[in-house]
Amino acid sequence: MRVCQVCALKEDHPGVTLGDDGVCSLCRLGLVGELLENFSYTDQVHEEFTRSGPNPNGPYDCLFMYSGGKDSTFMLDKFVNEYGKRVLAYTFDVPFESTHAADNIALAREKIPATFVLDSDDDNIKLVMREVFKKPVTKPGKYLDEKLPCASCRTFFVIRAIIYAFQHRIPYIALCADPQQILTMESDTREVVRGFYQTFGSQLTDTVFRSEAEKVLFADDEELPKIVFPFIAMRYQYDPDRIVADLKAKGLYNSSPLETHCTLFPLLNYYSFKHWNCMFYKLNAASHRRSVRRNKNYDRSTFSITFPRAADLPAIEERMKHAVLDIAEERGDPAEHRSALMEIFRELGATDDAARFVTEGFLGMRTVATDLGITL
């Protein structure tokens, strides 16, 4: 199979085409027009938010979506302690949340003077995830199709946040996507809801949101909260390693980015490998490889996960594929899987503790799938 000569994406990657010169459409900026249109709107909303004064309709200037990861912890601290915003820190209690993310949330509650709200709906988010894994896959696919389970889960709790902000007249929702995610995430509130209807249909959408999503669709524009992506203001200075170092110095973060992944991370890789023959983070890895190839003296990550320059990413992907599919189908020796995965995550720059944490998650993938009602 051919791969892109610049970023190593395979020719069958969803939404990507490979030219006669061996360079893929992403490296040729084939999607840049559509992405930049969304980026421009997002930039305008961020500027509007930074200029806005106190919310005249209530005690909170923004609903801040707080996950306990490094990006949201870093920005929550800034919003409250530097920007002086009156923040409602909204956490959706995902049933497959990492224990390390929960620990970071506890630290933030102790040290950051925001109002913290915890929301949950285990049954319905599990229902949505079952529907995702049952949906038939249509080849050759569209851009980001390999990330559908993750995107659907995230969209579910973003809509929960939209409904909460709408009901409580909070004008802005802060969502801490990294600079690359900003390019590909819908930033218009109404379109987020409309996209869920298009993906899952009106029956499921009305079931899981109890018709509250429909109220958002038909509300007046001035009644709807706007989504703000805080990292758009520091897109050229985004540095995951510096963010972690700053947070640890303040006592706000006691883990690594790999350790704050939700327990679905192994299943996300299973979905990507099974349907699209790629690891879940292949686009992220390709972006990093592309930037290094174009400027060999400059390391920069615009994604939340960094990749060591020396890592042989195509080889790592192939080894991970065999381990993930073997675990899913109960083939091979678990001890050998543990050893192979530990080595993979070490090669990706994880500490021994982080590699061990993520590896155990992969080995427990079938248990998580059973809890969700997903058949591997």
Contacts in CASP RR format, 6 or more apart in sequence:
PFRMAT RR
TARGET T0000
AUTHOR 0000-0000-0000
METHOD contacts of the structure
MODEL  1
MRVCQVCALKEDHPGVTLGDDGVCSLCRLGLVGELLENFSYTDQVHEEFT
RSGPNPNGPYDCLFMYSGGKDSTFMLDKFVNEYGKRVLAYTFDVPFESTH
AADNIALAREKIPATFVLDSDDDNIKLVMREVFKKPVTKPGKYLDEKLPC
ASCRTFFVIRAIIYAFQHRIPYIALCADPQQILTMESDTREVVRGFYQTF
GSQLTDTVFRSEAEKVLFADDEELPKIVFPFIAMRYQYDPDRIVADLKAK
GLYNSSPLETHCTLFPLLNYYSFKHWNCMFYKLNAASHRRSVRRNKNYDR
STFSITFPRAADLPAIEERMKHAVLDIAEERGDPAEHRSALMEIFRELGA
TDDAARFVTEGFLGMRTVATDLGITL
1 10 0 8 1.000
1 11 0 8 1.000
1 12 0 8 1.000
2 10 0 8 1.000
2 11 0 8 1.000
2 18 0 8 1.000
2 22 0 8 1.000
3 9 0 8 1.000
3 10 0 8 1.000
3 11 0 8 1.000
3 18 0 8 1.000
3 314 0 8 1.000
4 10 0 8 1.000
4 11 0 8 1.000
4 16 0 8 1.000
4 18 0 8 1.000
4 22 0 8 1.000
4 23 0 8 1.000
4 24 0 8 1.000
4 26 0 8 1.000
4 27 0 8 1.000
4 286 0 8 1.000
5 21 0 8 1.000
5 22 0 8 1.000
5 23 0 8 1.000
6 23 0 8 1.000
6 24 0 8 1.000
6 27 0 8 1.000
6 289 0 8 1.000
6 290 0 8 1.000
6 293 0 8 1.000
6 294 0 8 1.000
7 24 0 8 1.000
7 26 0 8 1.000
7 27 0 8 1.000
7 286 0 8 1.000
7 287 0 8 1.000
7 289 0 8 1.000
7 290 0 8 1.000
7 293 0 8 1.000
8 285 0 8 1.000
8 286 0 8 1.000
8 289 0 8 1.000
8 313 0 8 1.000
8 314 0 8 1.000
9 16 0 8 1.000
9 18 0 8 1.000
9 24 0 8 1.000
9 26 0 8 1.000
9 278 0 8 1.000
9 282 0 8 1.000
9 283 0 8 1.000
9 286 0 8 1.000
10 277 0 8 1.000
10 278 0 8 1.000
11 17 0 8 1.000
11 18 0 8 1.000
11 24 0 8 1.000
12 139 0 8 1.000
12 140 0 8 1.000
12 276 0 8 1.000
12 277 0 8 1.000
13 24 0 8 1.000
13 146 0 8 1.000
13 276 0 8 1.000
13 278 0 8 1.000
13 282 0 8 1.000
14 139 0 8 1.000
14 140 0 8 1.000
14 141 0 8 1.000
14 142 0 8 1.000
14 143 0 8 1.000
14 144 0 8 1.000
14 145 0 8 1.000
14 146 0 8 1.000
14 276 0 8 1.000
15 25 0 8 1.000
15 140 0 8 1.000
15 141 0 8 1.000
15 142 0 8 1.000
15 143 0 8 1.000
15 145 0 8 1.000
16 24 0 8 1.000
16 25 0 8 1.000
16 26 0 8 1.000
16 143 0 8 1.000
17 24 0 8 1.000
17 25 0 8 1.000
18 24 0 8 1.000
18 25 0 8 1.000
19 25 0 8 1.000
25 31 0 8 1.000
26 286 0 8 1.000
26 290 0 8 1.000
27 290 0 8 1.000
31 143 0 8 1.000
35 183 0 8 1.000
35 184 0 8 1.000
36 183 0 8 1.000
38 183 0 8 1.000
38 184 0 8 1.000
38 185 0 8 1.000
38 186 0 8 1.000
38 187 0 8 1.000
39 182 0 8 1.000
39 183 0 8 1.000
39 232 0 8 1.000
41 187 0 8 1.000
41 188 0 8 1.000
42 182 0 8 1.000
42 187 0 8 1.000
42 227 0 8 1.000
42 229 0 8 1.000
42 232 0 8 1.000
43 232 0 8 1.000
45 187 0 8 1.000
45 226 0 8 1.000
45 227 0 8 1.000
45 228 0 8 1.000
45 229 0 8 1.000
46 228 0 8 1.000
46 229 0 8 1.000
46 230 0 8 1.000
46 232 0 8 1.000
46 233 0 8 1.000
48 226 0 8 1.000
49 62 0 8 1.000
49 172 0 8 1.000
49 226 0 8 1.000
49 228 0 8 1.000
50 233 0 8 1.000
52 61 0 8 1.000
52 171 0 8 1.000
52 172 0 8 1.000
53 61 0 8 1.000
54 61 0 8 1.000
54 86 0 8 1.000
55 61 0 8 1.000
55 86 0 8 1.000
55 169 0 8 1.000
55 170 0 8 1.000
55 171 0 8 1.000
57 169 0 8 1.000
57 171 0 8 1.000
58 168 0 8 1.000
58 169 0 8 1.000
58 170 0 8 1.000
59 86 0 8 1.000
60 86 0 8 1.000
60 87 0 8 1.000
60 88 0 8 1.000
60 115 0 8 1.000
60 168 0 8 1.000
60 170 0 8 1.000
61 85 0 8 1.000
61 86 0 8 1.000
61 87 0 8 1.000
61 170 0 8 1.000
61 171 0 8 1.000
61 172 0 8 1.000
62 79 0 8 1.000
62 85 0 8 1.000
62 86 0 8 1.000
62 87 0 8 1.000
62 88 0 8 1.000
62 170 0 8 1.000
62 171 0 8 1.000
62 172 0 8 1.000
62 173 0 8 1.000
62 174 0 8 1.000
62 228 0 8 1.000
63 88 0 8 1.000
63 90 0 8 1.000
63 161 0 8 1.000
63 164 0 8 1.000
63 165 0 8 1.000
63 168 0 8 1.000
63 170 0 8 1.000
63 172 0 8 1.000
63 173 0 8 1.000
63 174 0 8 1.000
63 225 0 8 1.000
64 72 0 8 1.000
64 75 0 8 1.000
64 76 0 8 1.000
64 79 0 8 1.000
64 87 0 8 1.000
64 88 0 8 1.000
64 89 0 8 1.000
64 90 0 8 1.000
64 114 0 8 1.000
64 173 0 8 1.000
64 174 0 8 1.000
65 72 0 8 1.000
65 90 0 8 1.000
65 91 0 8 1.000
65 92 0 8 1.000
65 157 0 8 1.000
65 158 0 8 1.000
65 161 0 8 1.000
65 173 0 8 1.000
65 174 0 8 1.000
65 175 0 8 1.000
65 176 0 8 1.000
66 72 0 8 1.000
66 73 0 8 1.000
66 76 0 8 1.000
66 89 0 8 1.000
66 90 0 8 1.000
66 91 0 8 1.000
66 105 0 8 1.000
66 108 0 8 1.000
66 116 0 8 1.000
67 91 0 8 1.000
67 101 0 8 1.000
67 176 0 8 1.000
67 260 0 8 1.000
68 91 0 8 1.000
68 101 0 8 1.000
68 102 0 8 1.000
68 104 0 8 1.000
68 105 0 8 1.000
68 108 0 8 1.000
68 260 0 8 1.000
69 101 0 8 1.000
69 104 0 8 1.000
69 253 0 8 1.000
69 257 0 8 1.000
69 260 0 8 1.000
70 240 0 8 1.000
70 243 0 8 1.000
70 244 0 8 1.000
70 247 0 8 1.000
70 253 0 8 1.000
70 257 0 8 1.000
70 260 0 8 1.000
70 304 0 8 1.000
71 176 0 8 1.000
71 177 0 8 1.000
71 178 0 8 1.000
71 231 0 8 1.000
71 243 0 8 1.000
71 304 0 8 1.000
72 176 0 8 1.000
73 104 0 8 1.000
73 108 0 8 1.000
73 247 0 8 1.000
73 252 0 8 1.000
73 253 0 8 1.000
74 176 0 8 1.000
74 243 0 8 1.000
74 246 0 8 1.000
74 247 0 8 1.000
75 174 0 8 1.000
75 176 0 8 1.000
75 230 0 8 1.000
75 231 0 8 1.000
76 87 0 8 1.000
76 89 0 8 1.000
76 108 0 8 1.000
76 112 0 8 1.000
76 114 0 8 1.000
77 108 0 8 1.000
77 112 0 8 1.000
77 247 0 8 1.000
77 250 0 8 1.000
77 252 0 8 1.000
78 230 0 8 1.000
79 85 0 8 1.000
79 87 0 8 1.000
79 114 0 8 1.000
79 174 0 8 1.000
79 230 0 8 1.000
80 87 0 8 1.000
80 112 0 8 1.000
80 113 0 8 1.000
80 114 0 8 1.000
81 112 0 8 1.000
87 114 0 8 1.000
87 115 0 8 1.000
87 174 0 8 1.000
88 114 0 8 1.000
88 115 0 8 1.000
88 117 0 8 1.000
88 168 0 8 1.000
88 170 0 8 1.000
89 108 0 8 1.000
89 112 0 8 1.000
89 114 0 8 1.000
89 115 0 8 1.000
89 116 0 8 1.000
89 117 0 8 1.000
90 117 0 8 1.000
90 119 0 8 1.000
90 161 0 8 1.000
90 164 0 8 1.000
91 105 0 8 1.000
91 116 0 8 1.000
91 117 0 8 1.000
91 118 0 8 1.000
91 119 0 8 1.000
92 119 0 8 1.000
92 120 0 8 1.000
92 157 0 8 1.000
92 160 0 8 1.000
92 161 0 8 1.000
93 118 0 8 1.000
93 119 0 8 1.000
93 120 0 8 1.000
94 125 0 8 1.000
94 153 0 8 1.000
94 157 0 8 1.000
94 262 0 8 1.000
95 120 0 8 1.000
95 122 0 8 1.000
95 125 0 8 1.000
95 126 0 8 1.000
96 262 0 8 1.000
96 263 0 8 1.000
96 264 0 8 1.000
96 368 0 8 1.000
96 372 0 8 1.000
97 262 0 8 1.000
97 263 0 8 1.000
98 259 0 8 1.000
98 260 0 8 1.000
98 261 0 8 1.000
98 262 0 8 1.000
98 263 0 8 1.000
100 254 0 8 1.000
100 255 0 8 1.000
100 259 0 8 1.000
100 260 0 8 1.000
100 357 0 8 1.000
101 255 0 8 1.000
101 260 0 8 1.000
101 262 0 8 1.000
103 254 0 8 1.000
103 255 0 8 1.000
104 252 0 8 1.000
104 253 0 8 1.000
104 254 0 8 1.000
104 255 0 8 1.000
104 260 0 8 1.000
105 116 0 8 1.000
107 251 0 8 1.000
107 252 0 8 1.000
107 253 0 8 1.000
107 254 0 8 1.000
108 114 0 8 1.000
108 116 0 8 1.000
108 252 0 8 1.000
109 116 0 8 1.000
111 250 0 8 1.000
111 251 0 8 1.000
111 252 0 8 1.000
112 252 0 8 1.000
117 164 0 8 1.000
119 157 0 8 1.000
119 160 0 8 1.000
119 161 0 8 1.000
119 164 0 8 1.000
121 160 0 8 1.000
121 208 0 8 1.000
124 156 0 8 1.000
124 207 0 8 1.000
124 208 0 8 1.000
125 153 0 8 1.000
125 156 0 8 1.000
125 157 0 8 1.000
125 208 0 8 1.000
126 371 0 8 1.000
126 372 0 8 1.000
126 373 0 8 1.000
127 204 0 8 1.000
127 207 0 8 1.000
127 208 0 8 1.000
128 152 0 8 1.000
128 153 0 8 1.000
128 156 0 8 1.000
128 200 0 8 1.000
128 204 0 8 1.000
128 208 0 8 1.000
129 149 0 8 1.000
129 152 0 8 1.000
129 153 0 8 1.000
129 264 0 8 1.000
129 372 0 8 1.000
129 374 0 8 1.000
130 372 0 8 1.000
130 373 0 8 1.000
130 374 0 8 1.000
131 200 0 8 1.000
131 204 0 8 1.000
132 148 0 8 1.000
132 149 0 8 1.000
132 152 0 8 1.000
133 149 0 8 1.000
133 267 0 8 1.000
133 271 0 8 1.000
133 372 0 8 1.000
133 374 0 8 1.000
135 148 0 8 1.000
137 145 0 8 1.000
137 275 0 8 1.000
137 276 0 8 1.000
143 184 0 8 1.000
144 151 0 8 1.000
144 184 0 8 1.000
144 283 0 8 1.000
145 275 0 8 1.000
145 276 0 8 1.000
146 271 0 8 1.000
146 272 0 8 1.000
146 275 0 8 1.000
146 276 0 8 1.000
146 278 0 8 1.000
146 280 0 8 1.000
146 282 0 8 1.000
146 283 0 8 1.000
147 268 0 8 1.000
147 272 0 8 1.000
147 280 0 8 1.000
147 283 0 8 1.000
148 271 0 8 1.000
149 264 0 8 1.000
149 267 0 8 1.000
149 268 0 8 1.000
149 271 0 8 1.000
150 264 0 8 1.000
150 268 0 8 1.000
150 280 0 8 1.000
152 199 0 8 1.000
152 200 0 8 1.000
153 262 0 8 1.000
153 264 0 8 1.000
155 192 0 8 1.000
155 195 0 8 1.000
155 196 0 8 1.000
156 196 0 8 1.000
156 208 0 8 1.000
158 173 0 8 1.000
158 175 0 8 1.000
158 192 0 8 1.000
158 227 0 8 1.000
159 192 0 8 1.000
159 193 0 8 1.000
159 196 0 8 1.000
159 209 0 8 1.000
159 213 0 8 1.000
159 216 0 8 1.000
160 209 0 8 1.000
161 173 0 8 1.000
162 173 0 8 1.000
162 189 0 8 1.000
162 192 0 8 1.000
162 193 0 8 1.000
162 216 0 8 1.000
162 224 0 8 1.000
162 225 0 8 1.000
163 209 0 8 1.000
163 212 0 8 1.000
163 213 0 8 1.000
163 215 0 8 1.000
163 216 0 8 1.000
164 170 0 8 1.000
165 171 0 8 1.000
165 172 0 8 1.000
165 173 0 8 1.000
165 225 0 8 1.000
166 215 0 8 1.000
166 216 0 8 1.000
166 219 0 8 1.000
166 223 0 8 1.000
166 224 0 8 1.000
166 225 0 8 1.000
167 212 0 8 1.000
170 225 0 8 1.000
171 225 0 8 1.000
171 226 0 8 1.000
172 225 0 8 1.000
172 226 0 8 1.000
172 227 0 8 1.000
172 228 0 8 1.000
173 189 0 8 1.000
173 225 0 8 1.000
173 226 0 8 1.000
173 227 0 8 1.000
173 228 0 8 1.000
174 228 0 8 1.000
174 229 0 8 1.000
174 230 0 8 1.000
175 185 0 8 1.000
175 227 0 8 1.000
175 228 0 8 1.000
175 229 0 8 1.000
176 229 0 8 1.000
176 230 0 8 1.000
176 231 0 8 1.000
177 185 0 8 1.000
177 229 0 8 1.000
177 231 0 8 1.000
178 231 0 8 1.000
178 238 0 8 1.000
178 240 0 8 1.000
178 302 0 8 1.000
178 303 0 8 1.000
178 304 0 8 1.000
179 231 0 8 1.000
179 232 0 8 1.000
179 235 0 8 1.000
179 238 0 8 1.000
179 302 0 8 1.000
179 303 0 8 1.000
180 284 0 8 1.000
180 287 0 8 1.000
180 302 0 8 1.000
180 303 0 8 1.000
181 303 0 8 1.000
181 304 0 8 1.000
182 229 0 8 1.000
182 231 0 8 1.000
182 232 0 8 1.000
182 235 0 8 1.000
185 229 0 8 1.000
186 192 0 8 1.000
186 195 0 8 1.000
187 227 0 8 1.000
187 229 0 8 1.000
188 227 0 8 1.000
189 216 0 8 1.000
189 224 0 8 1.000
189 225 0 8 1.000
189 226 0 8 1.000
189 227 0 8 1.000
190 216 0 8 1.000
190 217 0 8 1.000
190 224 0 8 1.000
192 227 0 8 1.000
193 213 0 8 1.000
193 216 0 8 1.000
193 217 0 8 1.000
194 217 0 8 1.000
196 205 0 8 1.000
196 213 0 8 1.000
197 205 0 8 1.000
197 213 0 8 1.000
197 217 0 8 1.000
205 213 0 8 1.000
206 213 0 8 1.000
206 214 0 8 1.000
216 224 0 8 1.000
231 238 0 8 1.000
235 302 0 8 1.000
238 301 0 8 1.000
238 302 0 8 1.000
239 300 0 8 1.000
239 301 0 8 1.000
240 257 0 8 1.000
240 301 0 8 1.000
240 303 0 8 1.000
240 304 0 8 1.000
240 305 0 8 1.000
240 306 0 8 1.000
241 306 0 8 1.000
244 253 0 8 1.000
244 256 0 8 1.000
244 257 0 8 1.000
247 253 0 8 1.000
248 254 0 8 1.000
255 354 0 8 1.000
256 350 0 8 1.000
256 351 0 8 1.000
256 354 0 8 1.000
257 304 0 8 1.000
257 305 0 8 1.000
258 305 0 8 1.000
258 345 0 8 1.000
258 350 0 8 1.000
258 354 0 8 1.000
258 355 0 8 1.000
258 357 0 8 1.000
258 358 0 8 1.000
259 353 0 8 1.000
259 354 0 8 1.000
259 357 0 8 1.000
259 358 0 8 1.000
261 358 0 8 1.000
263 361 0 8 1.000
263 368 0 8 1.000
264 368 0 8 1.000
265 280 0 8 1.000
265 358 0 8 1.000
265 361 0 8 1.000
266 324 0 8 1.000
266 327 0 8 1.000
266 361 0 8 1.000
266 362 0 8 1.000
266 364 0 8 1.000
266 365 0 8 1.000
266 368 0 8 1.000
267 365 0 8 1.000
267 368 0 8 1.000
267 369 0 8 1.000
267 372 0 8 1.000
267 374 0 8 1.000
268 280 0 8 1.000
269 279 0 8 1.000
269 280 0 8 1.000
269 320 0 8 1.000
269 324 0 8 1.000
269 362 0 8 1.000
270 324 0 8 1.000
270 325 0 8 1.000
270 328 0 8 1.000
270 365 0 8 1.000
270 376 0 8 1.000
271 280 0 8 1.000
272 278 0 8 1.000
272 279 0 8 1.000
272 280 0 8 1.000
272 282 0 8 1.000
273 279 0 8 1.000
273 320 0 8 1.000
273 321 0 8 1.000
273 324 0 8 1.000
273 325 0 8 1.000
274 325 0 8 1.000
274 328 0 8 1.000
277 321 0 8 1.000
278 317 0 8 1.000
279 285 0 8 1.000
279 317 0 8 1.000
279 320 0 8 1.000
279 321 0 8 1.000
281 305 0 8 1.000
282 317 0 8 1.000
284 303 0 8 1.000
284 305 0 8 1.000
284 307 0 8 1.000
285 307 0 8 1.000
285 313 0 8 1.000
285 317 0 8 1.000
287 302 0 8 1.000
287 303 0 8 1.000
288 301 0 8 1.000
288 303 0 8 1.000
288 306 0 8 1.000
288 307 0 8 1.000
289 307 0 8 1.000
289 313 0 8 1.000
291 298 0 8 1.000
291 300 0 8 1.000
291 302 0 8 1.000
292 298 0 8 1.000
292 299 0 8 1.000
292 309 0 8 1.000
299 309 0 8 1.000
301 307 0 8 1.000
307 313 0 8 1.000
307 348 0 8 1.000
308 347 0 8 1.000
308 348 0 8 1.000
308 349 0 8 1.000
311 347 0 8 1.000
311 348 0 8 1.000
311 349 0 8 1.000
312 347 0 8 1.000
316 344 0 8 1.000
316 347 0 8 1.000
316 348 0 8 1.000
319 340 0 8 1.000
319 344 0 8 1.000
320 341 0 8 1.000
320 344 0 8 1.000
322 340 0 8 1.000
323 337 0 8 1.000
323 340 0 8 1.000
323 341 0 8 1.000
323 344 0 8 1.000
323 362 0 8 1.000
324 362 0 8 1.000
324 365 0 8 1.000
325 331 0 8 1.000
326 332 0 8 1.000
326 337 0 8 1.000
327 334 0 8 1.000
327 337 0 8 1.000
327 362 0 8 1.000
327 363 0 8 1.000
327 364 0 8 1.000
327 365 0 8 1.000
327 366 0 8 1.000
328 365 0 8 1.000
328 366 0 8 1.000
328 376 0 8 1.000
329 376 0 8 1.000
330 366 0 8 1.000
334 363 0 8 1.000
337 362 0 8 1.000
337 363 0 8 1.000
338 359 0 8 1.000
338 363 0 8 1.000
341 355 0 8 1.000
341 358 0 8 1.000
341 359 0 8 1.000
341 362 0 8 1.000
341 363 0 8 1.000
342 352 0 8 1.000
342 355 0 8 1.000
342 356 0 8 1.000
342 359 0 8 1.000
345 354 0 8 1.000
345 355 0 8 1.000
345 358 0 8 1.000
345 359 0 8 1.000
346 352 0 8 1.000
346 355 0 8 1.000
350 358 0 8 1.000
361 368 0 8 1.000
365 376 0 8 1.000
366 376 0 8 1.000
369 375 0 8 1.000
369 376 0 8 1.000
END
